[in-house]
Amino acid sequence: MSKRFALAGALVVTLLAPILAAAPDRLATEIARWSSLLASDTRTDPLWLEATKDSKTLLTQVEEELRQGRRLVALERLAALGQNLAAVLYVTGRPAEERKNLAAFEAEWKRMGTVLRDVVSPGGRVPQSLETVRPAIVRALAELSISQARESYAASLAYGRNTEPQYGLYYLGAAQAQRAFLDIARDVAEPSAVRVPQLRTLRSEIDALQAVLLAAYRPPASIERHSEFIVASSALKEAREQDAAGHRYAALLRYLQSAQRVTMLRQPASTDTDAVRRRLEELSVRLDGGGTDHSVGKFFVERARSALASTPGATGEATAAAVANEVLPRYFAALEPAGPVAPAQQAQVTVTLVRWPFT
């Protein structure tokens, strides 16, 4: 932190919770940057207009999360929004020929492979530099961004060839933005003496949750809520891939996100909102104790509080209830040693729910 910001930085650290203590300045800067761009940009490119039509509303929501002290949720949502905006900026900034000509697009794809070589190389793993990224939720988001950059880059070539080059360029831009998120993650990283959870494989938990999801995939829910099943299945698939790659923090995050969605598909919303709020407070106290970095768990508490505040009615209640009654118990269980593994059963049928990566 520079000298001229030293006093302001000291005040932030003093007044705010230790988690993401350095983040508000960087988050506020990122929000202001995108707000300024959206307010001043006069482009009439159809791709830009389509991709950014809801961005101002989404950015306002990110600002509100930060204003309410839900910094972990603000960071996650800003990462997703910023990656979309950066990808569209990249496409609309490319020469017209490149957006239409397949050979020109393929040449740019090869060039970007060199630019992104540290994350798109086959078999690449999370750089050692992420070992110092704290808190754990920021490490999880950074691990995800690396994997997503690799998959966006790989998918971009096929997408550009099978649709239009400009849509392949979009995924190239997304890969570049996902790689750039690592810089934000390192900026908000905060050295801490708090113990970081030593995570294990979640393979058995992921298998069990997949069985629950497939059991719930029955009419009428499988018809009426098909898109929700797709999103839950996609998150679970990504959790499995992250776990297999040894990206433990990312695997835990995606596993818990999938658990939230599966729970909301299977159970009605709680009608006792006060009881859910009390349960969240009890769990928050537990997350604050023990000298352990429980930021992944705290992220879900923030999501629940955000849902209750901004999504009144059944959906908000269902989200908060799922977090309090299912997600956080699973979080604490994931920190314990693995239980006995049940014998594998012979599969009778394989069901694959297909969704384009990260869209």
C-alpha positions in Angstrom: 0.0 0.0 0.0 1.4 3.4 -1.0 2.2 6.1 1.7 -0.6 8.3 0.6 -3.1 5.5 1.2 -1.5 4.3 4.5 -3.8 6.2 6.8 -6.9 5.1 4.9 -5.7 1.5 4.8 -5.0 1.5 8.6 -8.5 2.8 9.2 -10.1 0.1 7.0 -8.1 -2.7 8.8 -9.1 -1.3 12.2 -12.8 -0.9 11.5 -13.6 -3.9 9.3 -13.5 -7.6 10.0 -10.2 -9.3 9.3 -11.5 -11.3 6.4 -10.7 -9.6 3.1 -9.4 -6.6 5.1 -7.6 -5.3 2.1 -10.4 -6.2 -0.3 -12.8 -3.2 0.0 -10.4 -0.8 -1.7 -9.7 -3.1 -4.6 -13.3 -4.2 -4.9 -14.5 -0.6 -4.9 -11.9 0.3 -7.5 -13.1 -2.5 -9.8 -16.7 -1.6 -9.3 -16.0 2.1 -10.1 -14.0 1.1 -13.2 -16.8 -0.9 -14.7 -19.4 1.6 -13.6 -17.5 4.4 -15.4 -17.1 2.3 -18.5 -20.8 1.3 -18.7 -21.9 4.9 -18.1 -19.6 6.4 -20.7 -19.4 3.8 -23.4 -21.4 4.7 -26.6 -20.7 1.6 -28.7 -23.7 0.3 -30.7 -22.2 -3.1 -31.5 -25.0 -5.6 -31.2 -22.8 -8.1 -29.3 -21.9 -5.4 -26.8 -25.5 -4.2 -26.3 -26.8 -7.8 -25.9 -24.1 -8.9 -23.5 -24.2 -5.8 -21.3 -28.0 -5.1 -21.2 -28.3 -6.3 -17.6 -24.8 -5.3 -16.4 -25.7 -2.0 -14.7 -28.3 -3.8 -12.6 -25.9 -6.5 -11.7 -23.2 -4.0 -10.9 -25.6 -2.2 -8.6 -26.3 -5.5 -6.8 -22.5 -6.0 -6.3 -22.2 -2.5 -4.9 -25.1 -3.3 -2.4 -23.4 -6.5 -1.3 -20.2 -4.6 -0.6 -22.1 -1.8 1.2 -23.8 -4.4 3.4 -20.5 -5.9 4.4 -21.0 -9.1 2.3 -17.6 -8.8 0.8 -17.1 -12.5 -0.1 -20.3 -12.5 -2.1 -19.4 -9.2 -3.7 -16.1 -10.6 -4.8 -17.6 -13.7 -6.4 -20.3 -11.8 -8.2 -17.9 -9.1 -9.4 -15.5 -11.8 -10.7 -18.3 -13.3 -12.9 -19.6 -10.0 -14.1 -16.1 -8.6 -14.8 -15.2 -11.7 -16.8 -18.2 -11.3 -19.0 -17.6 -7.6 -19.6 -13.9 -8.1 -20.3 -14.7 -10.9 -22.8 -17.1 -8.7 -24.7 -14.6 -5.8 -24.6 -12.0 -8.1 -26.1 -14.2 -9.3 -28.9 -15.5 -5.8 -29.9 -11.9 -4.5 -29.8 -10.7 -7.0 -32.4 -10.4 -6.2 -36.1 -13.6 -6.8 -38.1 -11.8 -9.3 -40.3 -10.8 -11.4 -37.3 -14.4 -11.5 -36.1 -15.5 -12.9 -39.4 -12.6 -14.8 -40.9 -11.9 -18.3 -39.6 -8.2 -18.3 -40.5 -7.7 -14.9 -38.8 -9.5 -16.2 -35.7 -7.4 -19.3 -35.6 -4.2 -17.3 -35.8 -5.4 -15.2 -32.8 -6.2 -18.4 -31.0 -2.7 -19.6 -31.4 -1.3 -16.2 -30.3 -3.4 -16.3 -27.1 -2.2 -19.8 -26.4 1.2 -18.2 -25.9 -0.2 -15.3 -23.8 -2.0 -17.8 -21.5 0.5 -20.6 -21.6 0.9 -20.7 -17.8 -2.7 -21.7 -17.3 -3.7 -23.4 -20.6 -0.8 -25.8 -20.9 -2.1 -29.4 -20.9 -1.9 -31.0 -17.5 -1.1 -27.7 -15.9 -1.8 -27.2 -12.2 -2.5 -24.3 -9.9 0.7 -22.3 -9.6 2.6 -22.5 -6.3 2.1 -18.8 -5.8 -1.5 -19.5 -4.9 -0.3 -21.3 -1.7 -0.1 -18.0 0.0 -3.5 -16.7 -1.2 -5.8 -16.2 1.8 -8.6 -16.5 2.9 -9.6 -19.9 1.7 -12.6 -18.7 -0.3 -10.3 -16.4 -2.4 -8.0 -19.4 -3.0 -11.0 -21.4 -4.1 -12.1 -18.7 -6.6 -8.5 -18.4 -7.9 -8.3 -22.2 -8.5 -11.6 -22.1 -10.3 -10.5 -19.2 -12.5 -7.4 -21.1 -13.7 -9.4 -24.2 -14.6 -12.1 -22.1 -16.3 -9.4 -20.2 -18.3 -8.1 -23.5 -19.5 -11.5 -24.8 -20.5 -12.6 -21.5 -22.1 -9.5 -21.5 -24.2 -9.9 -25.1 -25.3 -13.6 -24.6 -26.1 -13.1 -21.3 -28.0 -11.6 -23.0 -31.0 -14.4 -25.5 -31.5 -17.0 -22.8 -30.8 -15.5 -20.4 -33.3 -15.3 -23.1 -36.0 -18.8 -24.4 -35.4 -20.7 -21.0 -35.0 -18.9 -17.8 -35.9 -15.4 -16.7 -35.2 -16.5 -13.8 -33.1 -18.2 -16.2 -30.6 -14.9 -18.2 -30.4 -13.2 -14.9 -29.7 -15.7 -14.3 -26.8 -14.4 -17.5 -25.1 -10.8 -16.4 -25.8 -11.6 -13.1 -24.0 -13.2 -15.0 -21.2 -10.1 -17.1 -20.8 -8.0 -14.0 -20.6 -10.3 -12.4 -18.0 -10.3 -15.6 -15.9 -6.5 -15.6 -15.9 -6.5 -11.9 -15.0 -8.6 -12.7 -11.9 -5.5 -14.2 -10.3 -4.1 -10.6 -10.0 -7.3 -9.6 -8.1 -7.0 -12.6 -5.9 -3.5 -11.9 -5.0 -4.4 -8.2 -4.3 -7.1 -9.1 -1.8 -5.1 -11.9 -0.2 -4.4 -11.1 3.4 -1.6 -12.7 5.5 -3.1 -14.3 8.6 -2.1 -16.5 11.5 -5.4 -18.2 11.3 -5.1 -21.9 10.5 -6.1 -22.8 6.9 -8.1 -26.0 6.7 -6.2 -29.0 5.3 -8.7 -30.4 2.9 -9.1 -34.0 1.7 -10.7 -35.5 -1.3 -14.4 -35.2 -1.5 -14.9 -38.1 -3.9 -17.3 -40.1 -1.7 -19.3 -37.0 -0.8 -19.6 -36.1 -4.5 -20.7 -39.6 -5.4 -23.3 -39.6 -2.7 -24.7 -36.2 -3.7 -24.9 -37.3 -7.3 -27.0 -40.2 -6.3 -29.4 -37.9 -4.5 -29.6 -35.6 -7.6 -30.3 -38.5 -9.9 -32.9 -39.9 -7.6 -34.7 -36.5 -7.6 -34.6 -36.3 -11.4 -38.1 -37.6 -11.9 -41.2 -36.1 -13.4 -42.8 -33.6 -12.8 -39.7 -31.9 -11.3 -37.4 -33.1 -14.1 -39.6 -31.4 -16.6 -40.7 -28.3 -14.8 -37.3 -27.5 -13.3 -35.0 -29.0 -15.9 -32.8 -26.0 -16.2 -32.2 -26.1 -12.4 -31.1 -29.7 -12.6 -28.7 -28.8 -15.4 -27.0 -26.1 -13.2 -26.8 -28.4 -10.2 -25.4 -31.2 -12.3 -22.8 -28.8 -13.9 -21.6 -27.6 -10.5 -21.3 -31.2 -9.3 -19.4 -32.2 -12.4 -17.0 -29.3 -11.9 -16.5 -30.3 -8.2 -15.5 -33.8 -9.3 -13.0 -32.4 -11.9 -11.5 -30.0 -9.3 -11.2 -32.8 -6.8 -9.5 -35.1 -9.3 -7.1 -32.3 -10.1 -6.2 -31.8 -6.5 -7.8 -28.3 -6.3 -9.2 -28.9 -2.9 -10.6 -25.5 -2.2 -12.3 -25.1 -5.5 -13.7 -28.6 -5.2 -15.2 -27.8 -1.8 -16.8 -24.6 -3.0 -18.4 -26.3 -6.0 -19.5 -29.3 -4.0 -21.3 -27.0 -1.5 -22.8 -24.9 -4.2 -24.2 -28.1 -5.8 -25.5 -29.2 -2.5 -27.4 -26.0 -2.1 -29.0 -26.4 -5.5 -29.9 -30.1 -5.0 -31.4 -29.3 -1.6 -33.6 -26.5 -3.2 -34.7 -29.0 -5.8 -35.8 -31.5 -3.3 -37.2 -29.6 -0.4 -39.9 -26.8 -0.1 -38.8 -23.5 1.3 -38.9 -23.1 5.1 -41.8 -21.1 6.3 -40.1 -20.2 9.6 -37.7 -17.5 8.5 -37.0 -16.5 12.1 -35.8 -20.0 12.9 -33.5 -20.0 9.8 -32.1 -16.6 10.9 -31.4 -17.9 14.4 -29.7 -21.0 12.9 -27.5 -18.9 10.7 -26.4 -16.8 13.7 -25.5 -19.9 15.7 -23.5 -21.2 12.8 -21.8 -17.8 12.3 -20.6 -18.0 15.9 -19.2 -21.5 15.3 -17.5 -20.2 12.1 -15.9 -17.4 14.0 -14.3 -19.6 16.6 -11.5 -22.2 16.7 -8.8 -20.1 15.1 -9.5 -21.7 11.7 -10.0 -19.9 8.3 -13.7 -20.7 7.8 -14.2 -18.2 5.0 -15.7 -20.8 2.6 -18.4 -21.4 5.2 -18.8 -17.7 5.9 -19.3 -17.1 2.1 -22.4 -19.3 2.3 -23.7 -17.4 5.4 -23.4 -14.2 3.3 -25.3 -15.8 0.4 -28.1 -16.8 2.8 -28.3 -13.3 4.3 -28.2 -11.8 0.8 -31.0 -14.0 -0.4 -33.2 -13.1 2.6 -32.5 -9.4 2.1 -32.8 -9.2 -1.7 -35.0 -12.1 -2.7 -38.1 -11.9 -0.4 -40.5 -14.8 -0.5 -40.1 -18.5 -1.1 -36.9 -18.3 -3.1 -35.0 -16.3 -0.5 -36.3 -18.5 2.3 -35.4 -21.7 0.3 -31.8 -20.4 -0.3 -31.3 -19.5 3.4 -32.8 -22.7 4.7 -30.7 -24.8 2.3 -27.5 -23.1 3.6 -28.5 -23.4 7.3 -29.8 -26.9 7.2 -27.7 -28.7 4.5 -24.8 -26.7 3.2 -23.1 -25.7 6.4 -23.4 -29.1 8.0 -21.8 -30.6 4.9 -19.1 -27.9 5.1 -18.2 -28.9 8.7 -18.4 -32.6 7.8 -15.9 -32.0 4.9 -13.3 -30.8 7.3 -13.5 -34.0 9.3 -11.6 -37.2 8.4 -13.3 -39.2 5.7 -15.8 -41.8 6.8 -16.0 -45.4 5.6 -16.5 -45.8 1.9 -19.5 -47.8 0.8 -18.8 -50.6 -1.8 -19.3 -49.3 -5.3 -22.5 -50.5 -7.0 -22.6 -51.6 -10.7 -24.1 -48.8 -12.7 -27.3 -49.7 -14.5 -27.6 -46.5 -16.5 -25.6 -43.4 -17.1 -27.4 -40.0 -17.2 -25.5 -37.0 -18.5 -26.9 -33.5 -18.2 -25.2 -31.3 -20.8 -24.5 -27.6 -20.3 -22.0 -25.3 -22.1 -19.1 -24.5 -19.8 -19.7 -21.7 -17.3 -22.7 -20.0 -19.1 
